[in-house]
Amino acid sequence: MDIKSILKSATADFKVQLTDIQLSQFEKYYEMLVEWNEKINLTAICDPEGVAIKHFTDSLAFFNYIDVPENSSVIDVGTGAGFPGVVLKIARPDINITLLDSLNKRLIFLNEVLSKLGLSAQIIHSRAEDGAKDKNLRESFDFATSRAVAQLNVLSEYCLPYVKNGGKFIALKGPDAENEIISAESAINTLGGRVSETFSFSLPKNGGNRSVVIIEKIKATPDKYPRNSGKIKSKPL
């Protein structure tokens, strides 16, 4: 099966239904991902089914659990090869996406992808902890999201400062989210958040188990957070 057929089948019962144009955009995204991956390290998964399920479908599951109002602002912290940020933008072109990453080569790739797909996004070259100190970015987004592999207490310090009061941080995690939530509860509270809901699901075609952790921003993040990366990693909250 080609990537469009795989993706269409995998998302048949999803809340967001992809049009033929969007499926073609995902096909082009995939082709560029494979091409650029030969020059820079973007992903270890390159086969059509793997990308369609473990990157595209996994990212699209975001909309199954999150109600994203029209024209919402979303920042993807540590976007990497554009998962989930670019995927969300393809599926919902109305939302205002910001893609933040510390590696400029990845952002050059993403800028090329967006250009070829006729989409626009704000692209920011910055470390997560530095961007969160920028007054133009801090506490200015309806949603922050990340698929980073960091533990939730660490990830929350990177991401929650970007979320405005009343907004949400959506952490896309693996199967062990409940244990991470227990360990991160104090950190999330310190940073102005509160875990509101957690959802678990299985990707089709034995793609693995995933979790979506929804953290509400209920008060401002204290000015001293995020700390520098060294402290975040060596002394997590």
SERO-4910 file (N, C-alpha, C, O; in steps of 0.05 Angstrom, whole numbers):
BEGIN
 pado doro    nc1    nc2    nc3   cac1   cac2   cac3    cc1    cc2    cc3    oc1    oc2    oc3
  Met    A     17    -24      0      0      0      0     17     25      0     39     26     13
  Asp    A      8     45    -14     23     71    -14     16     86     12     -4     80     25
  Ile    A     31    107     17     28    120     43      1    134     46    -10    135     68
  Lys    A    -11    143     24    -37    156     25    -58    135     33    -75    141     50
  Ser    A    -57    112     22    -76     91     29    -73     82     58    -93     78     72
  Ile    A    -49     79     67    -43     70     94    -54     91    114    -68     84    133
  Leu    A    -49    116    108    -57    138    126    -88    141    126   -100    145    147
  Lys    A   -100    139    103   -129    141    101   -143    118    117   -162    123    131
  Ser    A   -132     94    115   -143     71    129   -139     74    159   -157     69    175
  Ala    A   -115     83    167   -108     85    195   -124    106    210   -129    104    234
  Thr    A   -133    127    196   -147    149    208   -177    149    201   -191    170    204
  Ala    A   -187    127    192   -215    125    182   -235    133    203   -256    145    197
  Asp    A   -229    127    229   -248    134    250   -239    157    267   -249    161    289
  Phe    A   -220    173    257   -210    196    272   -230    220    269   -246    221    251
  Lys    A   -228    238    288   -246    261    288   -240    279    264   -258    290    252
  Val    A   -214    282    258   -206    298    234   -204    279    210   -187    261    211
  Gln    A   -220    284    190   -219    268    166   -203    282    144   -208    306    139
  Leu    A   -184    268    133   -166    281    114   -178    281     86   -190    261     77
  Thr    A   -175    303     72   -184    306     45   -163    294     26   -141    288     34
  Asp    A   -170    291      1   -151    281    -19   -127    300    -21   -104    291    -24
  Ile    A   -132    326    -19   -110    345    -21    -91    342      3    -67    342      0
  Gln    A   -103    338     27    -86    334     51    -70    308     50    -47    308     58
  Leu    A    -82    287     39    -68    262     36    -44    265     17    -23    254     21
  Ser    A    -48    281     -4    -26    287    -22     -5    303     -9     19    299    -15
  Gln    A    -12    321      8      7    337     23     24    319     42     48    323     44
  Phe    A     11    300     55     26    281     71     45    264     55     67    257     63
  Glu    A     36    257     31     53    241     13     78    257      6    101    246      6
  Lys    A     75    283      0     98    300     -7    116    304     17    140    303     15
  Tyr    A    104    307     41    119    310     66    136    285     70    160    287     77
  Tyr    A    124    262     66    139    237     69    163    235     49    185    228     57
  Glu    A    158    242     24    179    241      4    202    260     11    226    252      8
  Met    A    196    283     21    217    302     29    231    293     54    255    296     57
  Leu    A    216    280     73    229    270     97    250    249     90    272    249    101
  Val    A    243    231     72    262    209     64    286    221     50    309    214     55
  Glu    A    281    241     32    302    253     17    322    268     35    346    265     33
  Trp    A    311    284     53    328    300     71    341    283     92    362    291    102
  Asn    A    329    261     99    341    244    120    368    232    111    383    223    128
  Glu    A    373    233     86    399    223     76    421    244     82    445    238     82
  Lys    A    412    269     86    432    291     91    434    298    121    456    303    131
  Ile    A    411    298    135    411    305    163    394    284    178    375    273    166
  Asn    A    400    279    202    386    259    218    359    270    227    357    286    246
  Leu    A    337    261    214    310    270    221    294    248    235    279    253    254
  Thr    A    297    223    226    282    201    237    295    174    231    308    171    211
  Ala    A    292    156    250    302    128    245    281    112    230    287     90    220
  Ile    A    257    123    228    235    109    214    231    121    187    225    145    184
  Cys    A    235    105    166    234    116    139    215    101    120    208    111     99
  Asp    A    205     77    128    188     62    110    160     75    110    152     87    130
  Pro    A    145     72     89    119     85     87     99     79    109     87     96    120
  Glu    A     97     53    116     79     45    138     88     57    165     72     66    181
  Gly    A    114     55    170    124     66    195    119     95    199    110    104    220
  Val    A    125    111    178    120    140    179     90    146    181     82    163    197
  Ala    A     74    132    165     45    137    165     33    131    192     15    146    201
  Ile    A     42    110    205     30    102    231     43    116    254     30    129    270
  Lys    A     70    113    256     84    122    281     90    151    282     96    162    303
  His    A     89    165    259     92    194    259     66    209    253     57    225    269
  Phe    A     55    203    229     31    218    221      6    211    237     -7    229    248
  Thr    A     -1    186    238    -25    178    253    -22    184    283    -41    194    295
  Asp    A      1    179    294      6    185    322      1    215    328    -11    222    348
  Ser    A     11    232    310      8    261    313    -21    269    310    -32    286    324
  Leu    A    -35    257    290    -63    264    284    -82    256    307   -103    268    310
  Ala    A    -74    236    323    -90    228    346    -94    251    365   -113    250    381
  Phe    A    -77    270    365    -80    295    381   -109    305    380   -120    312    401
  Phe    A   -120    306    356   -147    318    353   -169    300    363   -192    309    366
  Asn    A   -164    275    368   -184    257    379   -190    264    408   -212    257    418
  Tyr    A   -171    276    421   -174    281    450   -174    310    458   -181    317    480
  Ile    A   -167    328    439   -165    356    445   -183    372    427   -182    369    403
  Asp    A   -200    388    439   -217    407    424   -201    432    419   -196    447    437
  Val    A   -194    436    394   -177    459    387   -195    479    372   -201    475    348
  Pro    A   -202    501    385   -219    521    372   -206    533    347   -181    532    344
  Glu    A   -222    543    329   -211    554    304   -192    577    310   -196    593    328
  Asn    A   -170    577    294   -149    598    296   -134    598    322   -122    618    329
  Ser    A   -134    576    337   -119    574    361    -89    576    355    -80    569    333
  Ser    A    -74    585    375    -45    586    373    -33    562    387    -40    555    409
  Val    A    -14    548    372     -2    523    382     28    525    378     37    531    356
  Ile    A     43    520    399     72    518    396     81    489    400     73    476    419
  Asp    A     97    479    381    109    452    383    138    455    392    155    465    377
  Val    A    142    448    417    168    452    430    187    429    424    181    406    432
  Gly    A    210    434    411    227    413    403    215    397    380    213    373    382
  Thr    A    207    411    360    191    399    338    205    378    322    193    361    310
  Gly    A    232    379    321    247    359    306    240    359    277    244    379    263
  Ala    A    230    337    267    223    335    238    194    344    233    183    340    211
  Gly    A    182    357    253    156    369    249    133    353    261    110    357    253
  Phe    A    139    335    280    118    319    293    115    328    322    134    327    337
  Pro    A     91    337    329     67    337    313     61    362    297     41    363    282
  Gly    A     76    384    301     69    410    291     60    412    262     39    423    256
  Val    A     77    402    244     70    404    215     46    387    209     29    395    192
  Val    A     44    364    222     21    346    217     -4    360    226    -25    359    211
  Leu    A     -4    374    249    -28    388    258    -35    410    239    -59    415    234
  Lys    A    -16    423    228    -21    445    209    -33    435    183    -51    448    171
  Ile    A    -23    412    173    -35    401    149    -64    394    153    -81    400    136
  Ala    A    -70    382    176    -97    373    182   -116    396    188   -140    395    182
  Arg    A   -105    417    201   -121    441    209   -106    466    201    -93    478    218
  Pro    A   -108    474    175    -93    497    166   -100    523    180    -86    543    178
  Asp    A   -123    523    194   -132    548    207   -116    554    232   -114    578    239
  Ile    A   -104    534    245    -90    540    270    -63    554    264    -51    549    244
  Asn    A    -55    570    283    -30    585    281     -8    569    295     -6    568    319
  Ile    A      9    557    279     30    539    289     56    553    291     64    568    273
  Thr    A     70    549    314     97    557    318    114    533    322    108    516    339
  Leu    A    135    530    306    154    507    308    180    517    320    194    534    308
  Leu    A    187    506    343    211    514    357    230    491    359    223    469    367
  Asp    A    256    495    352    276    474    354    303    487    357    308    510    348
  Ser    A    321    473    369    348    484    374    367    478    351    389    490    350
  Leu    A    359    461    333    377    454    310    367    467    284    346    460    274
  Asn    A    382    486    274    374    502    251    370    485    226    353    492    210
  Lys    A    385    464    223    383    447    200    355    435    197    343    433    176
  Arg    A    343    427    220    316    417    220    296    438    211    277    433    197
  Leu    A    301    462    221    282    484    214    284    492    184    264    499    173
  Ile    A    308    490    173    310    494    144    294    474    129    280    480    109
  Phe    A    295    449    138    279    427    126    249    434    128    234    432    109
  Leu    A    241    441    152    212    447    157    203    470    140    180    470    130
  Asn    A    219    490    138    212    514    122    208    506     92    190    516     79
  Glu    A    225    488     83    222    478     55    197    461     52    183    464     32
  Val    A    191    444     72    166    428     71    142    446     70    124    443     53
  Leu    A    140    466     88    117    484     89    114    499     63     92    502     53
  Ser    A    136    507     51    135    522     26    124    504      4    107    513    -12
  Lys    A    133    480      3    124    461    -18     95    454    -15     81    448    -34
  Leu    A     85    454     10     58    446     16     39    470     16     15    467     19
  Gly    A     50    494     12     33    518     11     22    526     39      0    537     41
  Leu    A     37    520     60     29    526     87     48    545    100     71    549     91
  Ser    A     39    558    121     57    577    135     57    571    165     38    561    176
  Ala    A     79    577    177     82    574    206    104    593    216    121    602    200
  Gln    A    104    600    241    125    615    253    147    595    261    142    575    275
  Ile    A    171    600    251    193    581    256    214    596    274    223    617    267
  Ile    A    221    583    296    238    596    316    262    578    322    259    555    330
  His    A    286    588    318    310    574    324    319    582    352    330    603    357
  Ser    A    314    564    371    320    570    399    319    545    416    306    525    409
  Arg    A    334    545    438    331    524    458    305    530    472    297    553    475
  Ala    A    292    509    481    265    513    494    266    531    518    248    548    521
  Glu    A    286    528    534    288    544    559    294    574    553    286    591    569
  Asp    A    307    579    531    313    607    523    288    620    511    281    643    517
  Gly    A    274    605    494    250    616    481    229    623    501    214    642    498
  Ala    A    227    607    523    207    612    543    212    637    560    194    646    574
  Lys    A    236    648    557    242    674    571    235    698    553    236    720    563
  Asp    A    230    693    528    223    714    509    195    725    515    176    709    514
  Lys    A    193    750    520    167    762    528    146    759    505    122    759    510
  Asn    A    155    756    480    137    752    458    126    724    456    106    718    442
  Leu    A    139    705    470    131    677    469    120    667    496    102    650    497
  Arg    A    130    678    518    122    668    544     93    672    550     82    694    546
  Glu    A     79    651    558     51    652    566     34    666    545     17    682    551
  Ser    A     39    659    519     24    672    498     10    652    479     -2    660    459
  Phe    A     10    626    486     -2    606    468    -26    592    481    -26    588    505
  Asp    A    -45    586    464    -69    571    474    -61    542    481    -71    530    500
  Phe    A    -42    531    465    -33    504    469     -3    502    465      8    515    446
  Ala    A     10    487    481     38    478    476     37    447    474     21    434    488
  Thr    A     54    436    457     54    407    454     83    398    449    100    414    440
  Ser    A     88    373    455    114    362    449    113    332    449     99    319    465
  Arg    A    129    320    431    132    291    430    160    283    440    169    261    435
  Ala    A    173    301    454    200    296    464    200    272    483    180    267    497
  Val    A    223    259    485    226    235    501    232    241    530    233    222    546
  Ala    A    235    266    537    241    273    565    219    265    584    195    263    576
  Gln    A    226    259    609    206    253    629    187    277    633    195    300    627
  Leu    A    163    272    642    142    293    643    150    316    661    142    339    655
  Asn    A    163    311    683    171    334    701    191    352    687    189    377    691
  Val    A    209    341    671    228    357    656    214    371    633    217    395    628
  Leu    A    197    356    618    183    367    595    165    390    603    162    410    588
  Ser    A    152    388    626    134    409    636    149    435    641    138    456    636
  Glu    A    173    433    651    188    458    655    196    472    629    197    496    628
  Tyr    A    200    456    609    206    467    582    181    479    569    183    500    556
  Cys    A    158    467    573    134    474    557    113    491    571    102    509    558
  Leu    A    108    487    597     87    502    610     91    532    610     71    547    609
  Pro    A    116    542    611    119    571    610    108    584    585    103    609    585
  Tyr    A    105    569    563     95    581    538     64    584    539     53    599    522
  Val    A     51    570    557     21    569    556      9    592    572     17    597    594
  Lys    A    -11    605    560    -25    626    573    -44    614    595    -51    591    593
  Asn    A    -51    631    614    -71    622    634    -96    613    620   -107    628    603
  Gly    A   -106    590    627   -130    579    614   -124    561    590   -141    548    579
  Gly    A    -98    561    582    -90    545    560    -82    517    569    -86    510    592
  Lys    A    -70    501    551    -64    473    558    -37    465    546    -30    473    524
  Phe    A    -23    449    561      1    435    551     -7    406    546    -17    392    564
  Ile    A     -3    397    521    -10    370    513     16    354    509     31    359    490
  Ala    A     20    336    527     44    319    525     37    293    511     20    278    521
  Leu    A     50    287    489     46    262    475     67    242    484     90    245    478
  Lys    A     57    222    498     76    204    512     72    175    503     53    168    488
  Gly    A     89    157    513     87    129    509     68    116    528     51    129    540
  Pro    A     70     90    532     50     76    548     52     80    579     34     73    593
  Asp    A     75     90    588     79     91    617     72    119    629     85    128    648
  Ala    A     53    132    618     48    160    626     39    162    655     46    182    668
  Glu    A     24    143    665     13    145    692     35    148    713     34    164    731
  Asn    A     56    132    710     79    133    729     93    160    726    102    172    746
  Glu    A     95    170    701    108    196    697     91    218    711    103    237    722
  Ile    A     65    216    709     48    237    721     51    238    751     53    259    763
  Ile    A     53    214    763     57    213    793     83    227    800     84    243    819
  Ser    A    104    222    785    130    234    791    131    264    785    147    278    796
  Ala    A    114    273    766    114    301    757     94    319    771     93    343    766
  Glu    A     77    307    788     55    323    800     64    348    814     53    369    810
  Ser    A     85    346    830     95    369    845    106    390    825    101    414    829
  Ala    A    122    381    805    133    399    786    111    414    770    113    439    766
  Ile    A     91    400    762     69    412    746     55    434    763     49    455    753
  Asn    A     50    428    788     37    447    806     55    472    810     45    494    809
  Thr    A     81    468    814    100    490    817    100    508    793    103    532    796
  Leu    A     97    496    769     98    511    744     72    524    736     70    537    715
  Gly    A     51    520    752     25    532    747      6    515    732    -14    525    721
  Gly    A     11    489    732     -7    471    717    -22    452    735    -17    450    759
  Arg    A    -40    437    722    -55    416    735    -63    395    714    -75    402    694
  Val    A    -57    370    720    -65    349    702    -95    346    702   -107    341    723
  Ser    A   -108    349    679   -137    348    678   -147    321    668   -167    310    678
  Glu    A   -133    310    647   -142    285    636   -119    270    624    -99    282    615
  Thr    A   -121    244    623   -101    227    609   -116    206    593   -135    194    602
  Phe    A   -108    203    568   -120    183    550    -99    164    540    -76    172    535
  Ser    A   -106    139    538    -88    119    526   -101    107    502   -125    103    500
  Phe    A    -85    100    482    -95     88    457    -73     71    444    -50     74    451
  Ser    A    -82     54    426    -63     38    411    -63     46    382    -84     51    370
  Leu    A    -39     49    371    -37     56    343    -45     31    326    -40      9    334
  Pro    A    -57     36    303    -64     13    285    -39     -1    275    -16      8    277
  Lys    A    -44    -25    264    -22    -41    252      0    -47    273     24    -47    265
  Asn    A     -7    -51    298     12    -58    319     33    -36    322     57    -42    327
  Gly    A     25    -12    319     44     11    321     53     18    349     70     35    352
  Gly    A     41      5    369     48     11    396     27     26    412      8     36    400
  Asn    A     31     28    438     13     42    455     22     70    461     46     75    464
  Arg    A      4     89    463     10    117    467     -8    129    488    -29    118    495
  Ser    A      0    152    499    -16    166    518    -16    196    511      3    207    500
  Val    A    -38    209    518    -41    238    515    -47    249    542    -67    243    555
  Val    A    -29    266    552    -32    278    578    -40    307    575    -25    323    562
  Ile    A    -63    315    586    -72    343    583    -68    357    609    -78    349    630
  Ile    A    -52    378    608    -45    394    632    -56    422    628    -48    437    610
  Glu    A    -74    431    645    -85    457    644    -67    478    658    -54    471    678
  Lys    A    -66    501    647    -50    523    659    -70    539    676    -88    552    666
  Ile    A    -66    537    703    -85    550    721    -74    575    735    -89    590    748
  Lys    A    -48    579    732    -36    603    744    -10    609    730      2    591    717
  Ala    A      0    633    732     25    640    718     49    624    728     51    617    752
  Thr    A     67    617    710     91    604    717    110    624    731    115    645    720
  Pro    A    121    617    754    140    636    768    163    644    749    172    628    733
  Asp    A    172    669    752    191    680    733    217    664    732    231    664    711
  Lys    A    224    650    753    250    636    754    250    611    737    271    598    733
  Tyr    A    227    603    727    226    579    709    220    587    681    205    606    676
  Pro    A    231    573    661    249    550    664    277    558    672    287    580    665
  Arg    A    290    541    687    318    544    694    335    537    669    325    530    648
  Asn    A    362    540    672    378    532    649    377    501    646    371    487    665
  Ser    A    384    492    622    381    464    615    396    445    634    386    424    640
  Gly    A    419    454    642    436    437    660    421    431    686    421    409    696
  Lys    A    409    452    698    395    449    723    369    433    719    362    417    736
  Ile    A    356    438    697    331    423    692    336    393    691    321    377    702
  Lys    A    359    385    679    365    357    676    378    345    701    372    322    708
  Ser    A    395    361    714    409    349    738    392    350    763    395    333    781
  Lys    A    375    370    765    358    373    789    329    378    780    318    400    784
  Pro    A    316    357    769    288    361    760    270    368    783    274    359    806
  Leu    A    250    383    777    230    391    798    216    367    809    199    369    826
***
